Amino acid sequence: MEVAPEYPYLEGEVVAILVDADLGIRYEHQNVVQTVGASMAQRLLQQADCRVINPRQIASWQLQRGEWNFTPASEIFDELRCTRLVVIDLIEYRLNPPGNRFLWEGYALATVNVYEADGFDPDGPAAIIDLEVAFPDVAQLTRAEANADQIELGLLNKFIKEAGFLFYPHWEAKFPERYRGDPIPIGNSKRTEPPTL
């Protein structure tokens, strides 16, 4: 069945994607901020019919503006020359359950704020969406059965997919427990055919 996006107003806009995480997450997972930003930019560029500012340009700007997350959105719009601002704030990002390094239980929790340059209040978010993702779906997966790179790759893929789905229509199985395994097309529903269920 087709699922509508939670925020469908990126079409035709110039979008900047900013990712933030606390120092603990940045220390344990050094590339997660850049990976999420670049992957989200690629996904929105392909699926949301919008222009996306180059993630390298965004990363460079973030380095120059160390306190960018305290800057009003109206100033960011002027500096980056964009009309929509997607701010992904990674609140929690881990590969193991707390206190147990022997099991894999990837988990990502984020708040996605969207700002509109032409909105009622450019400095206030037009949309605030909480996003929670867990990987793998298998319980009690140990270090002997998978390694950290596999778990992190799976968690990032699932997180980017779910974050992208916030901004464009997509297909999901209506009854996942009865799903036969036919490929469900990802992306913009205008470009794909519905799956057979």
Steps between C-alpha positions, in 0.01 A plus 500: 500500500617852435606700805492880489801698627478677834650814345422516125613858430855458362407479132667777301684638805871544574573283802789506747543196726678558830579212736594546863606252769654534844871446559447148638339382178763680290779337699365144477377527139724757334344498153133473591421874462659525154352167387145590604527845340640373168261204481194712577607754238535224240164345587311830490671600176383175338152473648359833624524711182702773670845654472736407783807697603821296469572319831869597476403866486276447804777319693746780420250763614435308822873491575532874442195572714578292808188624681269460200239317705444821703459713186146610407366317196437831319878568502574147379260549207690813397846343539422171323255650246234236560122507541460191723718389787490140624677462835555144620595493868635155593403457863613139538703277271642167620576151376471313834246500780616718792752313712532196271774495236439134408161541333407707195200727541539800271282796589466854365276772639477840333287809475452638150417872488398667174522878459343702218654827377160615373307365800308689767801494733827412323679463834249249634467147363211441260515129586651300786515126441643235734671207332592173673672209324631165626720246322526201474150357530648179642517481881812389685743536207854450633844621391573151367211529252567851365758774521473872581526612136203284398283628784595863440438473126159341559405762761608789278317359196179455696531844662559679167212312337257589779621862515459534124148359514403805712529715187358304205225241438604136506358147496473271802349154536151533647537176694875445547446164671329369183748661262611254225835657422414684177723806475340810644614799297676767696468863429257732341171329425468700177790299360417148613228240473322363807614159626282191476392377840 
